[in-house]
């Protein structure tokens, strides 16, 4: 059932209250629905996008260039899945080296996650290209959680959703007792046995800061709330021209011709393997390589035209073979991020929103390892293209300069309430329960202890399903 007014649901008893209606919150509610567990999802935004609502996401960014916080996320039903690009891939085994769980603990939820995200398959394969590179498969979903699950939630007897309800306080002593939220010009409160924060990588940290502020004895004062925030640095790092015939021959030789189809695929992804990463002391990363068909009679100032100055004989040979047309490649890289305590989300000491709640400050800096990763990737790719005689690569000049690197992505907010063993260096345990609070849990990418190079949504859904299994046992046990 979907409401936008407190008075429509005030008499309903809830086993669980979830704050946030993005992929994490909706996936969790869906997992619990079949057990006749009464769940309420509280969403601060409206059913659709609203400029007025987005203003509540404003905040200050301190450090490197980063898109405005009111742009990189959506405050509406369905959360930031409203502008999600749809790319999915599970994390790698080594990404869990500093998590208290392993990849196998999430893999058991892959089939369910695939169905929730509306993937035709979850074939996240890894195929060897050479001694340094793997071809890695991302799946793509066209899903918008709001569009797919609006009617399902509207018709559900066990899932309840209230929109336009801004949670401003969460109160408790030894455990959480109630949430206070603003709805239709008034403040209301609701109680439940269990509570889950599922508001995204920045807002989860904000709410945890507010819990600490309003309940000073509830949380360990040393708990690193907001710390260890990270993103996926993302940037165009180069371009290439390829000899189509030689590239096809290489794909046949390596038995990759069914995985990279030049005339059908728009792009493919290449990742340096773990041995290469460790040897060169760089970050995990993936290169997205996009096919671009270029007619030089139209694009006189294209990359190929520039390349003529550097490798004129090679380009001339390629153009003669292909009737003055060429296939070029755009190369972007997405990296993990060095874990840094000082990359963090904090409450602002000077700026508040229109309801008097503190805005956030995001402290975010990319390490020099990002630049070194870009450079090593493009250098090795260039060498590989020459060795195999499949093309030539040119790097973007900026990755070799001393300028601060721009971040061309935005929106993969991870960390801030990360998972771990104790409250000294983490916020939640392996079951995503907040350390020291028996009935408060966190869901979403804020609990990530590392980023890897994969887009986070698939892992977010897997974690929510695993949390659902855990909460199912706790809630059903207390009902006996």
Secondary structure as UniProt FT lines:
FT   STRAND          2..3
FT   HELIX           6..8
FT   TURN            9..11
FT   STRAND          16..19
FT   HELIX           23..33
FT   TURN            34..36
FT   STRAND          39..42
FT   HELIX           51..54
FT   HELIX           55..57
FT   STRAND          59..63
FT   TURN            69..71
FT   TURN            77..78
FT   HELIX           79..83
FT   STRAND          87..88
FT   HELIX           93..96
FT   TURN            97..98
FT   HELIX           103..107
FT   TURN            108..109
FT   HELIX           110..117
FT   STRAND          126..128
FT   STRAND          133..136
FT   STRAND          139..140
FT   HELIX           145..155
FT   STRAND          159..162
FT   STRAND          166..172
FT   STRAND          176..183
FT   TURN            184..185
FT   STRAND          186..191
FT   STRAND          194..197
FT   TURN            201..202
FT   HELIX           203..214
FT   TURN            216..218
FT   TURN            221..222
FT   TURN            225..226
FT   STRAND          234..242
FT   HELIX           244..253
FT   TURN            254..255
FT   TURN            257..259
FT   TURN            262..264
FT   STRAND          267..272
FT   HELIX           274..280
FT   STRAND          285..295
FT   TURN            296..298
FT   TURN            300..301
FT   HELIX           303..310
FT   HELIX           312..321
FT   TURN            322..324
FT   STRAND          325..335
FT   TURN            341..342
FT   STRAND          344..352
FT   TURN            354..355
FT   STRAND          358..364
FT   HELIX           368..387
FT   TURN            388..389
FT   STRAND          391..395
FT   HELIX           397..400
FT   TURN            423..425
FT   TURN            430..431
FT   STRAND          433..434
FT   TURN            435..436
FT   TURN            438..439
FT   STRAND          440..442
FT   HELIX           445..447
FT   HELIX           457..479
//
